[in-house]
Every structure is written in C-alpha cells, then in structure tokens.
Amino acid sequence: MRIFSLVKALILAVPAYFIWNYLAPIYWPQAPAQYLDVPYWHIAGVFALIQIVKMVIFPSHRFWRHRHFAHYGRFGCGRPFGRRGYWTQRYRHQ
C-alpha cells in the first residue's frame, strides 16, 4: 500500500509541473531562470520526498493494531479479533 502513495505523488506532480511552469514566468519574472523552468523530475522528487517523510512520521495504523503487549494487558485476550474480556482481582471475565 505504501507504494501507491509514491505512485500518487508522481501522478500529482504532473499538474503541479504544468501549473508551475505556466504561472511562474507570469507572477515571478524577477526569479532566477532555474526557478522559472523546473524539470518534471525535480517536482516529482519533491512530491515523493514529502510522501516518504509522511510515511516515516506517521506510520501505518496496521502496525499499532497488532502490538504484542496488547495480548497481556488489562483488556487484551490473546486474540487479534473477537470479543475481549476484562481482568478483575482474581480471574478474567469473558
């Protein structure tokens, strides 16, 4: 699933490329030439880098659902799905 976010970044870079290269010479003519005509792969690289940083900062929630200590916690039951019981002083309720 993570590869789809990188593919999405490459697809979203296409309109950004055309919009930037069309509007930059109109609204920022004083900018250096390298910023007025940016290659596609530079924009696609920035979009992909943003997606990679997002994947590092906000990892998938699937990882956190299957944490191992939940099997032994107060509300854990050892089963990833199904009804979970609760613990009291002496025994575990189902």
C-alpha positions in Angstrom: 0.0 0.0 0.0 2.9 2.4 0.6 4.0 2.1 -3.0 0.6 3.6 -4.0 1.3 6.8 -2.1 4.6 7.2 -4.1 2.7 6.5 -7.4 0.1 9.0 -6.3 2.9 11.6 -5.7 4.2 11.0 -9.2 0.7 11.5 -10.7 0.0 14.6 -8.7 3.3 16.1 -9.8 2.1 16.3 -13.5 -0.5 19.1 -12.9 1.9 20.8 -10.5 4.6 20.7 -13.1 2.4 22.4 -15.8 0.9 24.9 -13.4 4.3 25.9 -12.0 5.9 26.3 -15.4 3.0 28.2 -16.7 2.4 30.6 -13.8 6.0 31.2 -12.6 7.1 33.3 -15.5 3.9 35.4 -15.2 3.9 36.1 -11.5 7.7 35.8 -10.7 9.6 37.2 -13.6 12.3 38.5 -11.3 13.1 35.0 -10.1 16.2 33.2 -11.5 15.8 31.2 -14.6 16.3 27.9 -12.8 13.1 28.6 -10.9 11.1 29.6 -13.9 11.5 26.4 -15.8 11.7 23.5 -13.3 12.1 20.0 -14.8 9.4 17.4 -14.1 11.6 15.0 -12.2 12.6 17.7 -9.7 8.9 18.4 -8.9 8.2 14.6 -8.8 11.1 14.1 -6.4 9.9 16.8 -4.1 6.4 15.2 -4.0 7.9 11.7 -3.4 10.1 13.1 -0.7 7.1 14.6 1.0 5.3 11.2 0.9 8.3 9.4 2.3 8.6 11.8 5.2 4.9 11.4 5.9 5.3 7.6 6.0 8.2 8.0 8.5 6.5 10.5 10.7 3.0 8.9 10.6 3.5 5.1 10.3 0.6 2.8 9.3 -2.0 2.1 11.8 -1.9 -1.6 11.0 1.4 -1.9 12.9 -0.1 -0.5 16.1 -3.2 -2.7 15.9 -1.0 -5.9 16.2 1.2 -4.9 19.1 2.3 -7.8 21.2 1.8 -6.3 24.6 -2.0 -6.0 24.0 -2.3 -9.8 24.4 -1.3 -9.5 28.0 -2.7 -6.1 29.0 -5.7 -5.4 31.1 -8.2 -5.7 28.2 -6.2 -8.0 26.0 -7.3 -11.5 25.4 -4.6 -13.0 23.2 -6.9 -13.0 20.1 -6.5 -10.3 17.4 -10.2 -10.4 16.7 -13.3 -11.3 18.6 -14.7 -10.3 22.0 -12.2 -9.2 24.6 -12.7 -9.8 28.3 -11.5 -7.9 31.3 -9.5 -8.7 34.4 -10.6 -8.5 38.0 -8.7 -9.2 41.2 -8.9 -13.0 40.9 -9.9 -14.1 37.4 -10.7 -13.0 33.9 -14.2 -12.3 32.7 -15.3 -13.3 29.2 
